[in-house]
Amino acid sequence: MKLMKRMWSGAIVLLLLAIMILPACSSSDNGKVTITQYTLDTDDKAYIEKLVPEFEKLNPNIKVNILKAPLNEYDSKLQNLVASKQAPDVTSHFGNGGFIEYYNKGLVREMTDLLEGFKPEEYGLPQNLMDIYKQNGKVYGIPVYSYVSLLMYNKDLFDKAGLPYPPSDYEDKSWTWDKMLEYAKKLTHVTESPNDTTYGLDWFWGEKDMRPVYFNAKVYSDDTWNNGGKPSEVYFNSPEVIAANQKINDLVFKDKVMAPNAFNQAIAGQDGDPFATGKIGMSVGGAWNLAAAKDFSFKVGVAAVPAGPNPKVRDVLYVDPLFILKDSKHPKEAFEWIKFQLKKDIQEKSIELSGGTPPANQQALDKYFSFFPTVEPKDLKNVVEGGIKYGVESYNHVITNYSELLTIVKNEMDPLDNGKKQAADVAPELQSKISELFKVGKK
């Protein structure tokens, strides 16, 4: 009996210890589920830290951690996190690799089970934006930011040249490539001094492999978009692509309305924006360039990308999704965090906190249109709506092996960019190396 009493008393002690320990374990996380979003360590992305307190207040059972990395470490750090079984729950393609890279590596979770009851229209998400991150009819990413390309112009230089401002309406048929070139010639004044020189145009429409599309030249086979971003054929040596690349190159060396690389580096430095110096009349590029407009020493306007030979494509879209990684242990909670970021009021707040990042939620666009003090809201509205209508998603998001691809394109096109060769001279080797990258025609 004494032995049994001692056994019982020992069991009671253990039970009491367990009761004491359990609340202590629960209090360490307060019964919360913890999720992590991995993002870029820049002002226009890391601002999401400031959204966390409101979300956690509305969702007391969920704690959100924000993990950040600089651009040049973004992809490698994510790979290390995945390899060490510490993958974040939510992220986007903010490094050099696009969404399709994540998808092809099997890192992205398919969202069908999470989307029950989710209505994109309630979050102002157009179907064409939702479709970008579908594979085989299944959703793998939800758009959160939606950049268009646009033409920014220096109103002061236009006024000085006595030129009317270019239109923002994409349906204005008078605004064409040739009209833009005519304006660019009138805005260009080259002297021996960079300080007294102005050029009419910067044309940075998409990445270099994508630019021929504007001229209605096919670069990759149609199966690319349904084959994990892997083309079965590439056409860098086609007459159409060669002609398109030459036409862009002619802006510098024949038409002489676009600054050579040496001029841009002299006035803006290696990574600076030449348009910001006030020495460029018009600049075509991504809408993120608007974020700095408030600091320019001149008045800025925005206009439509002019009509070119491709009637369906005039604009490059840069739609950034949020997606859930496959290893997430809390996908439902992660999806709640994604939906929170898509709400109209949160997207409006995000515009302010990020310094002008355009929302994917179309209900928040009025806030975006009026955000830039030097830009007419009606013009920005026209540019965004027209850009979405005539836009195609940037190839860096939807073609695999893109960082390797860009390295090849840069190396092979350098002699063209520096005026040492013509487009026809660089095309055969460009075709050969990109074909090898994708193993085109190989078994």
GICOR-V160318 format. One record per pair of residues at least 24 apart in sequence whose C-alpha atoms are under 10 Angstrom apart, sorted by the first residue. I is the first residue (numbers start at 1). J is the second residue. If there is no record, write none. Layout:
[[I,J] [I,J]]
//
This chain:
[[29,61] [29,62] [29,63] [30,60] [30,61] [30,62] [30,63] [31,60] [31,61] [31,62] [31,63] [32,59] [32,60] [32,61] [32,62] [32,63] [32,64] [33,60] [33,61] [33,62] [33,63] [33,64] [33,329] [33,330] [33,333] [33,334] [34,61] [34,62] [34,63] [34,64] [34,65] [34,89] [34,329] [34,330] [34,333] [34,334] [35,62] [35,63] [35,64] [35,65] [35,66] [35,88] [35,89] [35,90] [35,328] [35,329] [35,330] [35,331] [35,333] [35,334] [35,337] [36,63] [36,64] [36,65] [36,66] [36,67] [36,86] [36,87] [36,88] [36,89] [36,90] [36,91] [36,328] [36,330] [36,334] [36,337] [37,64] [37,65] [37,66] [37,67] [37,68] [37,87] [37,88] [37,89] [37,90] [37,91] [37,92] [37,322] [37,323] [37,324] [37,334] [37,337] [37,338] [38,65] [38,66] [38,67] [38,68] [38,69] [38,74] [38,77] [38,78] [38,87] [38,88] [38,89] [38,90] [38,91] [38,92] [38,94] [39,66] [39,67] [39,68] [39,69] [39,70] [39,71] [39,74] [39,78] [39,88] [39,90] [39,91] [39,92] [39,93] [39,94] [39,95] [40,66] [40,67] [40,68] [40,69] [40,70] [40,71] [40,72] [40,73] [40,74] [40,91] [40,92] [40,93] [40,94] [40,95] [41,67] [41,68] [41,69] [41,70] [41,71] [41,74] [41,94] [42,68] [42,69] [42,70] [42,71] [42,354] [43,353] [43,354] [43,355] [44,288] [44,291] [44,350] [44,351] [44,352] [44,353] [44,354] [44,355] [44,356] [44,357] [45,94] [45,350] [45,353] [45,354] [45,355] [45,357] [46,353] [46,354] [47,350] [47,351] [47,352] [47,353] [47,354] [47,355] [48,341] [48,350] [48,353] [48,354] [50,349] [50,350] [50,353] [51,340] [51,341] [51,346] [51,349] [51,350] [51,353] [52,337] [52,340] [52,341] [54,340] [54,346] [55,336] [55,337] [55,340] [55,341] [55,346] [56,337] [58,340] [59,333] [59,336] [59,337] [61,333] [62,330] [62,333] [62,334] [62,336] [62,337] [63,333] [63,337] [64,89] [64,333] [64,334] [64,337] [65,89] [66,90] [67,91] [69,94] [69,95] [70,94] [70,95] [71,95] [71,96] [72,96] [79,107] [82,107] [82,325] [82,326] [82,327] [85,327] [85,328] [86,327] [86,328] [87,325] [87,326] [87,327] [87,328] [87,329] [88,324] [88,325] [88,326] [88,327] [88,328] [88,329] [88,334] [89,323] [89,324] [89,325] [89,326] [89,327] [89,328] [89,329] [89,330] [89,331] [89,333] [89,334] [89,335] [90,322] [90,323] [90,324] [90,325] [90,326] [90,328] [90,331] [90,334] [90,335] [90,337] [90,338] [91,141] [91,321] [91,322] [91,323] [91,324] [91,325] [91,338] [92,141] [92,142] [92,143] [92,144] [92,320] [92,321] [92,322] [92,323] [92,324] [92,325] [93,320] [93,321] [93,322] [93,323] [93,396] [93,397] [94,320] [94,321] [94,397] [95,403] [96,396] [96,397] [96,401] [96,402] [96,403] [96,404] [96,406] [97,396] [97,397] [97,398] [97,399] [97,400] [97,401] [97,402] [97,403] [97,404] [98,320] [98,394] [98,395] [98,396] [98,397] [98,398] [98,399] [98,400] [98,401] [98,402] [98,403] [99,132] [99,133] [99,140] [99,141] [99,229] [99,320] [99,321] [99,322] [99,323] [99,396] [99,397] [99,398] [99,399] [99,400] [100,133] [100,135] [100,225] [100,228] [100,229] [100,230] [100,395] [100,396] [100,397] [100,398] [100,399] [100,400] [100,401] [100,402] [101,228] [101,229] [101,396] [101,397] [101,398] [101,399] [101,400] [101,401] [101,402] [102,323] [102,325] [102,400] [103,133] [103,135] [103,140] [103,228] [103,229] [103,325] [103,326] [103,398] [103,400] [104,227] [104,228] [104,229] [104,230] [104,400] [106,325] [106,326] [107,323] [107,324] [107,325] [107,326] [107,327] [107,328] [108,140] [108,141] [108,323] [108,324] [108,325] [108,326] [108,327] [108,328] [109,139] [109,140] [109,141] [109,323] [109,324] [109,325] [109,326] [109,327] [109,328] [109,331] [110,134] [110,135] [110,138] [110,139] [110,140] [110,141] [110,323] [110,324] [110,325] [110,326] [111,138] [111,139] [111,140] [111,141] [111,142] [111,323] [111,324] [111,331] [111,332] [111,335] [112,137] [112,138] [112,139] [112,140] [113,331] [113,332] [114,139] [114,331] [114,332] [114,334] [114,335] [114,336] [115,139] [115,332] [115,335] [118,339] [120,339] [120,342] [120,361] [121,361] [121,362] [121,363] [122,342] [122,343] [122,344] [122,361] [122,363] [123,339] [123,340] [123,341] [123,342] [123,343] [123,344] [123,347] [123,360] [123,361] [123,362] [123,363] [123,364] [124,342] [124,343] [124,344] [124,359] [124,360] [124,361] [124,362] [124,363] [124,364] [124,365] [125,342] [125,359] [125,360] [125,361] [125,362] [125,363] [126,360] [126,361] [126,362] [126,388] [128,388] [128,389] [129,317] [129,319] [129,320] [129,321] [129,360] [129,388] [129,393] [130,319] [130,321] [130,360] [132,225] [132,319] [132,320] [132,321] [132,392] [132,393] [132,397] [132,398] [133,319] [133,320] [133,321] [133,322] [133,323] [133,397] [133,398] [134,226] [135,225] [135,226] [135,227] [135,228] [136,226] [136,227] [136,228] [139,323] [140,321] [140,322] [140,323] [140,324] [140,325] [141,320] [141,321] [141,322] [141,323] [141,324] [142,319] [142,320] [142,321] [142,322] [142,323] [142,324] [142,335] [142,338] [142,339] [142,342] [142,360] [143,319] [143,320] [143,321] [143,322] [143,323] [143,338] [143,342] [143,359] [143,360] [143,361] [144,319] [144,320] [144,321] [144,322] [144,323] [144,338] [144,339] [144,341] [144,342] [144,343] [144,347] [144,357] [144,358] [144,359] [144,360] [144,361] [145,318] [145,319] [145,320] [145,321] [145,322] [145,342] [145,347] [145,350] [145,351] [145,357] [145,358] [145,359] [145,360] [145,361] [146,287] [146,317] [146,318] [146,319] [146,320] [146,321] [146,357] [146,358] [146,359] [146,360] [146,361] [146,362] [146,384] [146,388] [147,286] [147,287] [147,288] [147,316] [147,317] [147,318] [147,319] [147,320] [147,357] [147,358] [147,359] [147,360] [147,384] [147,387] [147,388] [147,393] [148,285] [148,286] [148,287] [148,288] [148,315] [148,316] [148,317] [148,318] [148,319] [148,358] [148,383] [148,384] [148,385] [148,386] [148,387] [148,388] [148,390] [148,391] [148,392] [148,393] [148,394] [149,204] [149,205] [149,206] [149,284] [149,285] [149,286] [149,287] [149,288] [149,289] [149,303] [149,304] [149,305] [149,314] [149,315] [149,316] [149,317] [149,318] [149,383] [149,384] [149,387] [149,388] [149,391] [150,205] [150,283] [150,284] [150,285] [150,286] [150,287] [150,288] [150,289] [150,290] [150,302] [150,303] [150,304] [150,305] [150,306] [150,314] [150,315] [150,316] [150,317] [150,380] [150,383] [150,384] [150,386] [150,387] [151,201] [151,202] [151,203] [151,204] [151,205] [151,282] [151,283] [151,284] [151,285] [151,286] [151,287] [151,301] [151,302] [151,303] [151,304] [151,305] [151,306] [151,383] [152,201] [152,202] [152,275] [152,280] [152,281] [152,282] [152,283] [152,284] [152,285] [152,286] [152,287] [152,289] [152,290] [152,293] [152,300] [152,301] [152,302] [152,303] [152,304] [152,305] [152,375] [153,200] [153,201] [153,275] [153,278] [153,280] [153,281] [153,282] [153,283] [153,284] [153,298] [153,299] [153,300] [153,301] [153,302] [153,303] [154,200] [154,275] [154,276] [154,278] [154,279] [154,280] [154,281] [154,282] [154,283] [154,296] [154,298] [154,299] [154,300] [154,301] [154,302] [155,278] [155,281] [155,282] [155,298] [155,299] [155,300] [155,301] [155,302] [156,278] [156,281] [156,297] [156,298] [156,299] [156,300] [156,301] [157,187] [157,188] [157,198] [157,200] [157,278] [157,279] [157,280] [157,281] [157,282] [157,298] [157,299] [158,183] [158,186] [158,187] [158,200] [158,281] [158,282] [160,187] [161,186] [161,187] [161,188] [162,186] [162,187] [163,187] [165,301] [165,302] [165,303] [166,282] [166,301] [166,302] [166,303] [166,304] [166,305] [166,306] [167,301] [167,302] [167,303] [167,304] [167,305] [167,306] [167,379] [167,382] [167,383] [168,301] [168,302] [168,303] [168,304] [168,305] [168,306] [168,378] [168,379] [168,380] [168,381] [168,382] [168,383] [168,384] [168,386] [169,303] [169,304] [169,305] [169,306] [169,378] [169,379] [169,380] [169,381] [169,382] [169,383] [169,384] [169,385] [169,386] [169,387] [170,303] [170,304] [170,305] [170,306] [170,307] [170,314] [170,382] [170,383] [170,384] [170,385] [170,386] [170,387] [170,389] [170,390] [171,304] [171,307] [171,382] [171,386] [172,304] [172,306] [172,307] [173,306] [173,307] [174,306] [174,307] [175,303] [175,304] [175,305] [175,306] [175,307] [175,308] [176,304] [176,305] [176,306] [176,307] [176,308] [176,309] [177,305] [177,306] [177,307] [177,308] [177,309] [178,306] [178,307] [178,308] [179,306] [179,307] [180,282] [180,305] [180,306] [180,307] [181,251] [181,255] [181,257] [181,258] [182,257] [183,257] [183,281] [183,282] [184,251] [184,255] [184,256] [184,257] [184,258] [184,280] [184,281] [184,282] [185,251] [185,255] [185,256] [185,257] [185,258] [185,281] [186,257] [186,281] [187,257] [187,279] [187,280] [187,281] [187,282] [188,256] [188,257] [188,258] [188,259] [188,279] [188,280] [188,281] [189,256] [189,257] [189,279] [190,256] [190,257] [190,259] [194,263] [194,264] [194,266] [194,267] [194,279] [195,266] [195,267] [195,277] [195,279] [196,279] [197,259] [197,263] [197,279] [197,280] [198,257] [198,258] [198,259] [198,277] [198,278] [198,279] [198,280] [198,281] [199,252] [199,256] [199,257] [199,258] [199,259] [199,260] [199,263] [199,274] [199,275] [199,278] [199,279] [199,280] [199,281] [199,282] [200,251] [200,256] [200,257] [200,258] [200,259] [200,279] [200,280] [200,281] [200,282] [200,283] [201,251] [201,252] [201,256] [201,257] [201,258] [201,259] [201,275] [201,279] [201,280] [201,281] [201,282] [201,283] [201,284] [202,251] [202,252] [202,257] [202,258] [202,259] [202,260] [202,264] [202,274] [202,275] [202,280] [202,281] [202,282] [202,283] [202,284] [202,285] [203,248] [203,249] [203,251] [203,258] [203,259] [203,282] [203,283] [203,284] [203,285] [204,248] [204,283] [204,284] [204,285] [204,286] [205,283] [205,284] [205,285] [205,286] [205,305] [205,314] [205,315] [205,316] [205,394] [206,284] [206,285] [206,286] [206,315] [206,316] [206,317] [206,318] [206,393] [206,394] [206,395] [206,396] [207,285] [207,316] [207,394] [207,395] [207,396] [207,406] [207,409] [207,410] [208,245] [208,248] [208,406] [208,409] [208,410] [208,413] [209,236] [209,241] [209,245] [209,395] [209,396] [209,405] [209,406] [209,409] [209,410] [210,241] [210,316] [210,394] [210,395] [210,396] [211,241] [211,244] [211,245] [211,248] [211,316] [212,236] [212,240] [212,241] [212,242] [212,243] [212,244] [212,245] [212,246] [212,247] [212,248] [212,310] [213,240] [213,241] [213,244] [213,308] [213,309] [213,310] [213,312] [213,313] [213,314] [213,315] [213,316] [213,392] [214,244] [214,307] [214,308] [214,309] [214,310] [214,311] [214,312] [214,313] [214,314] [214,315] [214,316] [215,240] [215,241] [215,243] [215,244] [215,245] [215,247] [215,248] [215,307] [215,308] [215,309] [215,310] [215,311] [215,313] [215,314] [216,240] [216,241] [216,244] [216,308] [216,309] [216,310] [216,311] [216,312] [216,313] [216,314] [217,241] [217,242] [217,243] [217,244] [217,245] [217,309] [217,310] [220,399] [224,398] [224,399] [224,400] [225,395] [225,398] [225,399] [226,398] [227,399] [227,400] [228,398] [228,399] [228,400] [229,395] [229,396] [229,397] [229,398] [229,399] [229,400] [229,401] [229,402] [230,398] [230,399] [230,400] [230,401] [230,437] [230,438] [230,439] [230,440] [231,399] [231,400] [231,435] [231,438] [231,439] [231,440] [232,435] [232,438] [232,439] [232,440] [232,441] [232,442] [233,434] [233,435] [233,438] [233,439] [233,440] [233,441] [234,431] [234,432] [234,434] [234,435] [234,438] [234,440] [235,427] [235,428] [235,430] [235,431] [235,434] [235,435] [236,423] [236,424] [236,426] [236,427] [236,428] [236,429] [236,430] [236,431] [236,432] [236,434] [236,435] [237,423] [237,424] [237,425] [237,426] [237,427] [237,428] [237,429] [237,430] [237,431] [237,432] [238,424] [238,427] [238,428] [238,431] [239,424] [239,427] [241,423] [241,424] [241,427] [242,422] [242,423] [242,424] [242,425] [242,426] [242,427] [242,428] [243,423] [243,424] [244,423] [245,413] [245,416] [245,422] [245,423] [245,424] [245,427] [246,416] [246,422] [246,423] [246,424] [247,423] [248,417] [248,423] [249,416] [249,417] [249,418] [249,419] [249,422] [249,423] [250,417] [250,419] [250,422] [250,423] [252,417] [252,418] [252,419] [253,416] [253,417] [253,418] [253,419] [254,419] [257,281] [258,282] [258,283] [260,417] [260,418] [260,419] [261,417] [261,418] [262,418] [276,300] [284,315] [285,315] [285,316] [286,315] [286,316] [286,317] [286,318] [287,317] [287,318] [287,356] [287,357] [287,358] [287,380] [287,383] [287,384] [288,318] [288,355] [288,356] [288,357] [288,358] [289,356] [290,355] [290,356] [290,357] [290,372] [290,374] [290,375] [291,354] [291,355] [291,356] [291,357] [291,371] [291,372] [292,355] [292,356] [292,372] [293,372] [293,373] [293,374] [293,375] [294,372] [294,373] [294,374] [294,375] [296,374] [298,374] [299,373] [299,374] [299,375] [300,372] [300,373] [300,374] [300,375] [300,376] [301,374] [301,375] [301,376] [301,379] [301,380] [302,374] [302,375] [302,376] [302,377] [302,378] [302,379] [302,380] [302,381] [302,382] [302,383] [303,379] [303,380] [303,382] [303,383] [303,384] [304,379] [304,380] [304,382] [304,383] [304,384] [304,386] [304,387] [305,383] [305,386] [305,387] [305,390] [307,390] [310,390] [311,390] [312,389] [312,390] [312,391] [312,392] [313,387] [313,388] [313,389] [313,390] [313,391] [313,392] [314,386] [314,387] [314,388] [314,389] [314,390] [314,391] [314,392] [315,383] [315,384] [315,386] [315,387] [315,388] [315,389] [315,390] [315,391] [315,392] [315,393] [315,394] [316,387] [316,388] [316,390] [316,391] [316,392] [316,393] [316,394] [316,395] [317,384] [317,387] [317,388] [317,390] [317,391] [317,392] [317,393] [317,394] [317,395] [318,391] [318,392] [318,393] [318,394] [318,395] [318,396] [318,397] [319,358] [319,359] [319,360] [319,392] [319,393] [319,394] [319,397] [320,359] [320,360] [320,397] [321,360] [358,384] [400,438] [401,437] [401,438] [404,434] [404,437] [405,433] [405,434] [405,437] [405,438] [406,434] [408,433] [408,434] [408,437] [409,433] [409,434]]
//
